[in-house]
Amino acid sequence: MDTYDLIVIGAGTTGAYLAREMAKRGRSVLAVEKLPKTKVGTKYDIFHIEKKEFDRLDIPRPVQGDKAWAFEFEKNYNADPLTKYPKCQINPIVGLHMHEYTLLLNEQAEQAGAKLLYSCEFLDFLYDDAGKICGAKVKYRGREKKIAAKIVADCSGMAAVGRTRLPDGYGVDNRPLTDEDMFYVILKYVTLKRPEDYLEGSTFWAYYKAWIAPCADPHGAIIGLGACHSYEYAAQVMEEMEKTVPLPEYDLVRVEKGRTPYTRSPYSMVADGFIVCGDAGNFTKSVNGEGVTSSMVQIQAAADTLDAALRYNKANREFLWSINRAYNTTQGAEFAMLRALLTGVVNAANFDEFQYAFESGIISDELLNAMNGASVTPQTLLTALSGFLSGMANKKIRMSTVKAAGTALKNAAAIFNHYQRFPYSEQGFDEWQEKADALYEKIGKIK
Ligand SMILES: Cc1cc2nc3c(=O)[nH]c(=O)nc-3n(C[C@H](O)[C@H](O)[C@H](O)COP(=O)(O)OP(=O)(O)OC[C@H]3O[C@@H](n4cnc5c(N)ncnc54)[C@H](O)[C@@H]3O)c2cc1C
């Protein structure tokens, strides 16, 4: 039987990055991807990476003329529904073609020494006599094949084919996502009719969870919207949004649809011989559901421990546990806090209150910057609360909304602090998990 240190399920951006990072550390890695090379990364066309992330994550930075490069911009507006008081943040963004960029990452993984098998589908785990994962069963060229490995990493995207196949009680949440745990995204690729409307940057309308952003055609744009429940519901909200928001006149070129996880990541992402990464474990940003770079941040938190576990034959949950703590006390805590805050505020505020928040400056550049970057602090959130209180005094904001915002802030601070106290070992995890569940119950889900 072929034997590897690590089998990676899926060679999307997450699987490719993990394969590269582990191969770079000298580990033997096999990535199995069920799609052929021509189809990998074709679930939609354009995605964005903030320019600062290329160096931080050491990932290829395409430039104009490269196949993966589509466009760049740096002005990012956040706007009220009527778009009267937009706030502009400067944050250079690169628009990339998903298929071409995924292939670039896959090439890097191969150059680092990982083996990639396209058109190779993960079917199930192999278990040793003690019931611990010790490899994978795959289907390749019409035949089933068993491959041994010390760790199997599920990087299969939202399908989470590995995580959801784990036996109950194996140590990682094995529940599939429901319609309330994901955003249904509709993207309209359009050409703009009037040259004066050609885009210099993107605009995001938080009230509708909608945006307009550049596309590869400099005379075009992508009008997007994300909503829970279903594509039908997202289409209804989009219709409503287009009646209110003063969008530029356009001709529709094509429509793309896609889904992205919008829920918390599993409290424990590791088990004996197993780790879950990327969309398979919902490591998407709580502000916008983007997950390419946030999944790489998760992998950075995991890579050295995975390497040590493989090197010293300690691929068990106990040894891998420090990955849970490294992630949950950093990006995990920030995402949990932002999720609590956004869920509370977005569910409570009505149209007029959103308008007022932009007009009065409650939604400030500082708050937006904090939400965009990693360094959001409880202090920034308290400043927003005092803005709400002034709005209440002026009768622009309902008492019920102020109360909901106060509760959201309290929940945000509580969940952040709770993640900071994530246990160093499995001891104490049950109690930690119980309290986290209770906090998430209070936080609720975005409507
Ligand atoms: C419309 C839309 C726009 C988005 N825009 C952005 C953006 O601008 N920036 C951003 O950061 N994020 C964005 N996201 C989110 C981002 O696309 C995902 O977070 C990211 O692609 C997740 O990568 P992944 O590798 O974890 O999963 P995937 O890209 O889904 O890759 C999983 C891979 O696993 C393979 N696989 C599945 N099952 C098996 C199996 N049984 N055996 C072998 N292989 C298997 C699949 O074929 C696939 O190639 C967007 C999402 C949507 C829907």
The ligand as an ORCA input file, in Angstrom:
! r2SCAN-3c Opt
* xyz 0 1
  C     -19.575     33.856     -4.925
  C     -18.459     33.744     -3.934
  C     -17.479     34.729     -3.898
  C     -16.423     34.612     -2.989
  N     -15.459     35.578     -2.996
  C     -14.410     35.457     -2.162
  C     -13.368     36.436     -2.192
  O     -13.419     37.415     -2.934
  N     -12.301     36.244     -1.350
  C     -12.232     35.176     -0.492
  O     -11.255     35.047      0.264
  N     -13.215     34.251     -0.453
  C     -14.291     34.358     -1.262
  N     -15.279     33.407     -1.227
  C     -15.124     32.241     -0.339
  C     -14.081     31.301     -0.959
  O     -14.464     30.977     -2.272
  C     -13.935     30.011     -0.146
  O     -13.777     30.333      1.220
  C     -12.708     29.219     -0.636
  O     -12.778     29.004     -2.008
  C     -12.613     27.892      0.105
  O     -11.556     27.149     -0.438
  P     -11.410     25.599     -0.067
  O     -10.185     25.144     -0.765
  O     -11.532     25.430      1.395
  O     -12.700     24.907     -0.706
  P     -13.004     24.657     -2.257
  O     -12.500     25.786     -3.082
  O     -14.450     24.334     -2.340
  O     -12.126     23.406     -2.643
  C     -12.463     22.110     -2.210
  C     -11.943     21.124     -3.221
  O     -12.203     19.806     -2.732
  C     -12.595     19.008     -3.808
  N     -13.354     17.847     -3.316
  C     -14.634     17.829     -2.866
  N     -14.995     16.570     -2.555
  C     -13.925     15.775     -2.826
  C     -13.687     14.389     -2.712
  N     -14.636     13.530     -2.295
  N     -12.468     13.918     -3.056
  C     -11.508     14.757     -3.502
  N     -11.692     16.077     -3.643
  C     -12.883     16.590     -3.300
  C     -13.430     19.948     -4.673
  O     -13.540     19.474     -5.992
  C     -12.652     21.240     -4.568
  O     -11.699     21.400     -5.579
  C     -16.355     33.517     -2.094
  C     -17.360     32.534     -2.135
  C     -18.403     32.646     -3.037
  C     -19.441     31.574     -3.066
*
